[in-house]
Amino acid sequence: MSDLFTELEWRGFVHHATQGIGAHLAGAGRTVYCGFDPTAPSLQVGNLMPIMLLRHFQRAGHKPLVLMGGGTGLIGDPSGKRSERPLLAKEQIRENLHCQRDQMSRFLDFDPGPAAAEVVNNADWLVKEPLVDFLRDVGKHFSVNVMLQKESVKARIDTGISYTEFSYMLLQAYDFLHLFRAKHCTIQVGGSDQWGNITAGIDLIRRVESGDAHGLVAPLVTTATGAKFGKSEAGALWLDPALTSPYQFYQFWFNTDDRDVESYLKLFTFLSRQEIEAHVKTHKKDPSRREGQGKLAIELTALVHGTQAASNATAVNAVLFSDLDPHTVEPSALELLAQEIPTARVPGRDGLSLVDAVVQAGLVKSKSEARRAIEQGGIYVNQQRVKDAARKIEAPDWLAGHSVLLRKGKKDYALIRAGG
C-alpha cells in the first residue's frame, strides 16, 4: 500500500475507496481528477476538501486534473440537493468558470513538469457530443434500475427529479471515460456524495475499455455541533477576498470548536504529523488560549490569501481579542481594523461623551438605550467594561491618538475615529 494512501487515511480523507487503490498508487505517477461545477462566481470553504486532496496527490508525484464543469454545470448535479437546481445562463457559467479557474492557481502547481496540474473543461467534449451517439455508446451501459438505487437519485425520488438531473450521472461517468482515454486518468476523487457518480464512471471504463480505474471519496465535513461545515452567520465562506474578507476568513477558523481543531489541522493544512501532534498537545493543555485555532487560522489564511493577509488578520485579531494598551497599538493595525468593523467619524476628540460615542458608532439607536446598555455593563471601551453612563472619552482612551474601540456585548464592535 502506498505511503500516500496511508497518509490520506491518517488525515481523515478516506470515506470510501475502491479495492486496490493503494497498490495502484504505489506504481508510477498516476493522473487523478476532481470535478467542480461553476455554479457560483467563487469557490468556497466547502471546496477546500477536494482541493486539498488534489494537492496531496500532486505532492506525492501524481498529476492532478481540475475538471471545470462548463458542460455539467448547465445541467446541475442532484447530489446532496433536496430540489431541482435553477438552471444558470450559459454566459454566467462561463464567467463563473473563469473566476474559479484563476483561484485554483493558489493551491496547485501548474508549472511544467510530470506532475503539473491542468485545467480541463467538460464543455469541450460534452457540448459537441451528438445525443443519439451518446445514447447508443454510453446510455446502453446504464441500467435504470441500478441508477435508481444510487444515493444521489434515491434521495430525490419522493420530492421528484427531472430527466435533466437524472442524466447527470451519465455525463459524469462519460467525463471519466473521456479523461481515461485522452489523459490516461485512472483516479477520480470527490466528496462522499459523489460515490455513486464515481463508481458509475469506473464501471463504464471497465465495460467500454476493459480498463482499470479507481475512486476515492472524502467524508462530508460537519462541525462537532452537527452544523454544516463552511457556513457562518453571514452565509457561505468564499475564497474570493471581495466576497469574504481575509479577516472574516481568518475568524471562521479562529472560532473553530475545540473538538474540531485536531481533525481540521489534519484535513486543511500541510503540517506534518509531528507538527500537528505537537500543536494538538499544546492546545489540549489549555484550550482557553486557542493556540490550536490560531495556528489553523494562520495556516489557512496564508494558503488562501497569502502570508501578508494572514499577518494582517492576526494583527486585527490581537486588537479585538486582547487587553489593549493604548500606548502599544500600532496605527497600521487600526487601519486594518477600520476595514473590518463599522467605523464612525467624529469632528474632534474633545468633549465626546460615551453615550454619544455609542450612538454615533451605531451600536444602539438612542441615547436612552446607550445609557441602559452602559449601566447594565454591556459596553466596553478599548475592551474595558464601563458602567458609568456619565463617562467621557478622555485623552488616554484614544488609540494611536485618533481611535477608540467600542464593543457592545460579546460580538458587536465599532471604531470611533477623530478628525476627517
KOLDO-377961 format. One record per residue (C-alpha): residue number from 0; residue in three letters; chain; x, y, z. Coordinates in steps of 0.2 Angstrom, whole numbers. Example, Ala and Ser with C-alpha at 12.3 -4.5 7.8 and 13.67 -1.06 7.14 Angstrom:
2
- 0/ALA/A/62/-22/39
- 1/SER/A/68/-5/36
//
This chain:
420
- 0/MET/A/0/0/0
- 1/SER/A/7/17/-5
- 2/ASP/A/13/30/8
- 3/LEU/A/0/42/1
- 4/PHE/A/-15/31/4
- 5/THR/A/-8/29/22
- 6/GLU/A/-6/47/24
- 7/LEU/A/-24/51/17
- 8/GLU/A/-31/38/29
- 9/TRP/A/-22/46/44
- 10/ARG/A/-28/64/39
- 11/GLY/A/-46/58/38
- 12/PHE/A/-48/59/19
- 13/VAL/A/-54/42/16
- 14/HIS/A/-73/38/17
- 15/HIS/A/-74/26/3
- 16/ALA/A/-61/20/-9
- 17/THR/A/-60/6/-22
- 18/GLN/A/-52/-10/-18
- 19/GLY/A/-33/-10/-24
- 20/ILE/A/-31/9/-25
- 21/GLY/A/-17/8/-13
- 22/ALA/A/-7/-4/-24
- 23/HIS/A/-12/7/-39
- 24/LEU/A/-5/22/-31
- 25/ALA/A/11/13/-27
- 26/GLY/A/15/12/-45
- 27/ALA/A/21/26/-57
- 28/GLY/A/14/43/-56
- 29/ARG/A/-5/42/-59
- 30/THR/A/-17/55/-66
- 31/VAL/A/-31/60/-54
- 32/TYR/A/-46/72/-57
- 33/CYS/A/-59/80/-47
- 34/GLY/A/-74/90/-54
- 35/PHE/A/-80/107/-49
- 36/ASP/A/-96/114/-56
- 37/PRO/A/-95/133/-59
- 38/THR/A/-112/137/-51
- 39/ALA/A/-105/152/-41
- 40/PRO/A/-93/166/-45
- 41/SER/A/-81/159/-32
- 42/LEU/A/-75/143/-24
- 43/GLN/A/-80/142/-6
- 44/VAL/A/-73/134/10
- 45/GLY/A/-83/118/6
- 46/ASN/A/-72/116/-9
- 47/LEU/A/-56/115/1
- 48/MET/A/-58/96/5
- 49/PRO/A/-57/91/-13
- 50/ILE/A/-44/104/-17
- 51/MET/A/-33/98/-3
- 52/LEU/A/-35/80/-9
- 53/LEU/A/-28/85/-26
- 54/ARG/A/-14/94/-18
- 55/HIS/A/-9/79/-8
- 56/PHE/A/-9/69/-24
- 57/GLN/A/2/81/-33
- 58/ARG/A/14/82/-18
- 59/ALA/A/16/63/-19
- 60/GLY/A/21/65/-38
- 61/HIS/A/4/62/-46
- 62/LYS/A/-4/73/-59
- 63/PRO/A/-20/82/-54
- 64/LEU/A/-33/87/-67
- 65/VAL/A/-46/101/-62
- 66/LEU/A/-61/97/-72
- 67/MET/A/-72/113/-73
- 68/GLY/A/-90/108/-77
- 69/GLY/A/-94/120/-91
- 70/GLY/A/-105/106/-98
- 71/THR/A/-112/98/-82
- 72/GLY/A/-114/115/-74
- 73/LEU/A/-128/118/-87
- 74/ILE/A/-137/103/-81
- 75/GLY/A/-134/103/-62
- 76/ASP/A/-129/89/-50
- 77/PRO/A/-143/82/-39
- 78/SER/A/-131/76/-26
- 79/GLY/A/-135/82/-9
- 80/LYS/A/-149/93/-16
- 81/ARG/A/-167/92/-10
- 82/SER/A/-174/100/-25
- 83/GLU/A/-170/105/-43
- 84/ARG/A/-156/117/-45
- 85/PRO/A/-161/133/-55
- 86/LEU/A/-153/132/-72
- 87/LEU/A/-140/146/-75
- 88/ALA/A/-137/155/-91
- 89/LYS/A/-123/149/-102
- 90/GLU/A/-114/166/-101
- 91/GLN/A/-115/165/-81
- 92/ILE/A/-107/148/-82
- 93/ARG/A/-93/154/-92
- 94/GLU/A/-90/169/-81
- 95/ASN/A/-90/158/-65
- 96/LEU/A/-79/145/-73
- 97/HIS/A/-65/158/-77
- 98/CYS/A/-66/165/-59
- 99/GLN/A/-64/148/-51
- 100/ARG/A/-51/143/-63
- 101/ASP/A/-40/158/-58
- 102/GLN/A/-42/153/-40
- 103/MET/A/-35/136/-42
- 104/SER/A/-18/143/-45
- 105/ARG/A/-17/147/-27
- 106/PHE/A/-17/129/-22
- 107/LEU/A/-10/118/-36
- 108/ASP/A/7/119/-46
- 109/PHE/A/4/122/-64
- 110/ASP/A/22/125/-69
- 111/PRO/A/28/112/-82
- 112/GLY/A/33/95/-76
- 113/PRO/A/27/77/-74
- 114/ALA/A/15/82/-60
- 115/ALA/A/10/99/-67
- 116/ALA/A/-9/102/-63
- 117/GLU/A/-20/105/-78
- 118/VAL/A/-37/113/-80
- 119/VAL/A/-50/105/-92
- 120/ASN/A/-67/110/-96
- 121/ASN/A/-80/96/-100
- 122/ALA/A/-90/108/-111
- 123/ASP/A/-76/104/-124
- 124/TRP/A/-82/87/-127
- 125/LEU/A/-100/86/-119
- 126/VAL/A/-107/100/-129
- 127/LYS/A/-101/93/-145
- 128/GLU/A/-107/75/-142
- 129/PRO/A/-122/70/-153
- 130/LEU/A/-137/65/-142
- 131/VAL/A/-141/49/-152
- 132/ASP/A/-122/43/-152
- 133/PHE/A/-121/47/-133
- 134/LEU/A/-137/36/-130
- 135/ARG/A/-130/22/-141
- 136/ASP/A/-112/22/-134
- 137/VAL/A/-115/27/-116
- 138/GLY/A/-133/26/-111
- 139/LYS/A/-134/7/-116
- 140/HIS/A/-122/3/-102
- 141/PHE/A/-133/10/-89
- 142/SER/A/-147/1/-81
- 143/VAL/A/-161/12/-74
- 144/ASN/A/-165/0/-60
- 145/VAL/A/-147/2/-54
- 146/MET/A/-147/21/-56
- 147/LEU/A/-162/22/-45
- 148/GLN/A/-153/14/-31
- 149/LYS/A/-139/27/-32
- 150/GLU/A/-140/39/-17
- 151/SER/A/-140/55/-27
- 152/VAL/A/-156/49/-36
- 153/LYS/A/-164/38/-22
- 154/ALA/A/-164/53/-11
- 155/ARG/A/-174/63/-23
- 156/ILE/A/-187/51/-29
- 157/ASP/A/-200/57/-16
- 158/THR/A/-198/75/-20
- 159/GLY/A/-195/72/-38
- 160/ILE/A/-181/73/-50
- 161/SER/A/-181/79/-69
- 162/TYR/A/-174/69/-83
- 163/THR/A/-161/83/-84
- 164/GLU/A/-154/80/-67
- 165/PHE/A/-157/61/-68
- 166/SER/A/-145/61/-83
- 167/TYR/A/-131/69/-73
- 168/MET/A/-124/53/-68
- 169/LEU/A/-121/48/-86
- 170/LEU/A/-112/64/-90
- 171/GLN/A/-100/62/-76
- 172/ALA/A/-97/44/-80
- 173/TYR/A/-93/49/-98
- 174/ASP/A/-81/63/-91
- 175/PHE/A/-71/49/-83
- 176/LEU/A/-71/39/-98
- 177/HIS/A/-65/53/-109
- 178/LEU/A/-51/58/-97
- 179/PHE/A/-46/40/-96
- 180/ARG/A/-44/40/-115
- 181/ALA/A/-37/57/-118
- 182/LYS/A/-27/60/-102
- 183/HIS/A/-23/42/-96
- 184/CYS/A/-33/47/-80
- 185/THR/A/-36/32/-69
- 186/ILE/A/-42/40/-52
- 187/GLN/A/-57/51/-48
- 188/VAL/A/-59/60/-31
- 189/GLY/A/-73/70/-23
- 190/GLY/A/-84/71/-8
- 191/SER/A/-94/56/-2
- 192/ASP/A/-110/62/-10
- 193/GLN/A/-101/58/-27
- 194/TRP/A/-98/40/-24
- 195/GLY/A/-112/34/-35
- 196/ASN/A/-107/45/-49
- 197/ILE/A/-88/40/-47
- 198/THR/A/-92/21/-47
- 199/ALA/A/-103/23/-62
- 200/GLY/A/-88/30/-72
- 201/ILE/A/-77/16/-66
- 202/ASP/A/-90/4/-72
- 203/LEU/A/-91/12/-89
- 204/ILE/A/-72/12/-91
- 205/ARG/A/-72/-7/-87
- 206/ARG/A/-86/-10/-99
- 207/VAL/A/-81/0/-114
- 208/GLU/A/-62/0/-112
- 209/SER/A/-59/-15/-101
- 210/GLY/A/-49/-3/-91
- 211/ASP/A/-44/-2/-73
- 212/ALA/A/-50/14/-64
- 213/HIS/A/-52/19/-46
- 214/GLY/A/-61/31/-35
- 215/LEU/A/-58/39/-18
- 216/VAL/A/-71/50/-8
- 217/ALA/A/-69/60/7
- 218/PRO/A/-82/62/21
- 219/LEU/A/-93/77/20
- 220/VAL/A/-87/88/35
- 221/THR/A/-98/93/49
- 222/THR/A/-94/103/64
- 223/ALA/A/-94/95/82
- 224/THR/A/-111/103/85
- 225/GLY/A/-118/95/69
- 226/ALA/A/-119/111/59
- 227/LYS/A/-115/111/41
- 228/PHE/A/-96/115/38
- 229/GLY/A/-92/131/29
- 230/LYS/A/-106/141/34
- 231/SER/A/-105/157/45
- 232/GLU/A/-118/169/52
- 233/ALA/A/-116/179/36
- 234/GLY/A/-119/164/25
- 235/ALA/A/-106/155/14
- 236/LEU/A/-87/157/16
- 237/TRP/A/-80/162/-1
- 238/LEU/A/-62/160/-6
- 239/ASP/A/-63/177/-16
- 240/PRO/A/-57/191/-4
- 241/ALA/A/-70/203/-12
- 242/LEU/A/-84/191/-6
- 243/THR/A/-77/186/11
- 244/SER/A/-63/197/18
- 245/PRO/A/-47/188/23
- 246/TYR/A/-51/194/41
- 247/GLN/A/-68/186/41
- 248/PHE/A/-60/170/33
- 249/TYR/A/-47/170/47
- 250/GLN/A/-61/172/60
- 251/PHE/A/-70/157/54
- 252/TRP/A/-55/146/58
- 253/PHE/A/-51/155/74
- 254/ASN/A/-69/151/80
- 255/THR/A/-67/133/77
- 256/ASP/A/-74/122/91
- 257/ASP/A/-61/114/102
- 258/ARG/A/-67/97/97
- 259/ASP/A/-64/100/79
- 260/VAL/A/-46/108/80
- 261/GLU/A/-36/91/78
- 262/SER/A/-47/85/63
- 263/TYR/A/-46/102/54
- 264/LEU/A/-27/103/56
- 265/LYS/A/-26/86/48
- 266/LEU/A/-38/90/34
- 267/PHE/A/-34/108/30
- 268/THR/A/-16/111/32
- 269/PHE/A/0/103/26
- 270/LEU/A/8/102/43
- 271/SER/A/17/86/46
- 272/ARG/A/11/73/58
- 273/GLN/A/24/78/71
- 274/GLU/A/19/96/70
- 275/ILE/A/1/93/71
- 276/GLU/A/3/81/86
- 277/ALA/A/13/95/95
- 278/HIS/A/0/108/91
- 279/VAL/A/-14/97/97
- 280/LYS/A/-4/93/113
- 281/THR/A/-1/111/117
- 282/HIS/A/-19/115/113
- 283/LYS/A/-26/102/125
- 284/LYS/A/-16/108/139
- 285/ASP/A/-25/125/139
- 286/PRO/A/-39/126/126
- 287/SER/A/-44/143/133
- 288/ARG/A/-28/150/124
- 289/ARG/A/-35/145/107
- 290/GLU/A/-17/141/101
- 291/GLY/A/-24/127/90
- 292/GLN/A/-37/138/82
- 293/GLY/A/-24/152/80
- 294/LYS/A/-12/140/70
- 295/LEU/A/-27/134/60
- 296/ALA/A/-32/152/56
- 297/ILE/A/-15/157/51
- 298/GLU/A/-11/142/40
- 299/LEU/A/-27/143/31
- 300/THR/A/-27/161/28
- 301/ALA/A/-9/161/22
- 302/LEU/A/-14/147/10
- 303/VAL/A/-29/155/3
- 304/HIS/A/-25/174/4
- 305/GLY/A/-6/174/6
- 306/THR/A/6/177/21
- 307/GLN/A/3/196/22
- 308/ALA/A/-16/194/23
- 309/ALA/A/-13/181/37
- 310/SER/A/-1/193/46
- 311/ASN/A/-14/207/44
- 312/ALA/A/-28/196/51
- 313/THR/A/-18/191/66
- 314/ALA/A/-15/209/70
- 315/VAL/A/-33/214/69
- 316/ASN/A/-37/199/80
- 317/ALA/A/-25/204/93
- 318/VAL/A/-33/221/94
- 319/LEU/A/-51/214/95
- 320/PHE/A/-47/199/107
- 321/SER/A/-34/205/119
- 322/ASP/A/-32/218/133
- 323/LEU/A/-27/234/125
- 324/ASP/A/-13/246/130
- 325/PRO/A/-17/262/121
- 326/HIS/A/2/265/120
- 327/THR/A/6/249/111
- 328/VAL/A/-7/248/97
- 329/GLU/A/1/250/80
- 330/PRO/A/-8/263/69
- 331/SER/A/-7/250/55
- 332/ALA/A/-17/238/65
- 333/LEU/A/-30/251/67
- 334/GLU/A/-31/255/48
- 335/LEU/A/-34/236/45
- 336/LEU/A/-47/236/59
- 337/ALA/A/-56/250/51
- 338/GLN/A/-58/240/36
- 339/GLU/A/-66/226/45
- 340/ILE/A/-79/233/58
- 341/PRO/A/-91/248/57
- 342/THR/A/-82/264/58
- 343/ALA/A/-89/281/63
- 344/ARG/A/-80/298/61
- 345/VAL/A/-82/312/74
- 346/PRO/A/-76/330/72
- 347/GLY/A/-63/330/86
- 348/ARG/A/-58/322/102
- 349/ASP/A/-64/335/115
- 350/GLY/A/-80/334/124
- 351/LEU/A/-86/317/117
- 352/SER/A/-97/308/129
- 353/LEU/A/-98/289/130
- 354/VAL/A/-116/289/127
- 355/ASP/A/-114/300/111
- 356/ALA/A/-100/289/105
- 357/VAL/A/-110/273/107
- 358/VAL/A/-125/281/97
- 359/GLN/A/-114/288/84
- 360/ALA/A/-105/271/82
- 361/GLY/A/-122/263/78
- 362/LEU/A/-121/251/92
- 363/VAL/A/-138/257/99
- 364/LYS/A/-152/268/91
- 365/SER/A/-154/281/105
- 366/LYS/A/-146/289/120
- 367/SER/A/-158/281/132
- 368/GLU/A/-153/264/125
- 369/ALA/A/-135/268/126
- 370/ARG/A/-137/273/145
- 371/ARG/A/-146/257/149
- 372/ALA/A/-133/247/140
- 373/ILE/A/-118/256/149
- 374/GLU/A/-127/254/166
- 375/GLN/A/-130/236/164
- 376/GLY/A/-112/233/160
- 377/GLY/A/-114/229/141
- 378/ILE/A/-102/242/134
- 379/TYR/A/-83/241/133
- 380/VAL/A/-71/255/129
- 381/ASN/A/-55/248/122
- 382/GLN/A/-60/231/129
- 383/GLN/A/-63/238/147
- 384/ARG/A/-81/237/154
- 385/VAL/A/-88/254/158
- 386/LYS/A/-104/256/169
- 387/ASP/A/-103/275/171
- 388/ALA/A/-116/282/159
- 389/ALA/A/-108/300/163
- 390/ARG/A/-91/295/157
- 391/LYS/A/-82/305/144
- 392/ILE/A/-70/299/131
- 393/GLU/A/-53/305/138
- 394/ALA/A/-36/308/130
- 395/PRO/A/-29/291/136
- 396/ASP/A/-44/282/128
- 397/TRP/A/-38/287/110
- 398/LEU/A/-28/273/102
- 399/ALA/A/-14/280/92
- 400/GLY/A/-21/297/96
- 401/HIS/A/-36/296/85
- 402/SER/A/-47/280/88
- 403/VAL/A/-57/272/101
- 404/LEU/A/-63/254/100
- 405/LEU/A/-81/251/107
- 406/ARG/A/-90/235/110
- 407/LYS/A/-107/230/114
- 408/GLY/A/-110/213/122
- 409/LYS/A/-98/199/115
- 410/LYS/A/-98/202/97
- 411/ASP/A/-104/220/91
- 412/TYR/A/-89/230/88
- 413/ALA/A/-87/248/81
- 414/LEU/A/-72/260/79
- 415/ILE/A/-74/279/83
- 416/ARG/A/-61/290/74
- 417/ALA/A/-57/308/77
- 418/GLY/A/-55/320/63
- 419/GLY/A/-58/319/44
//
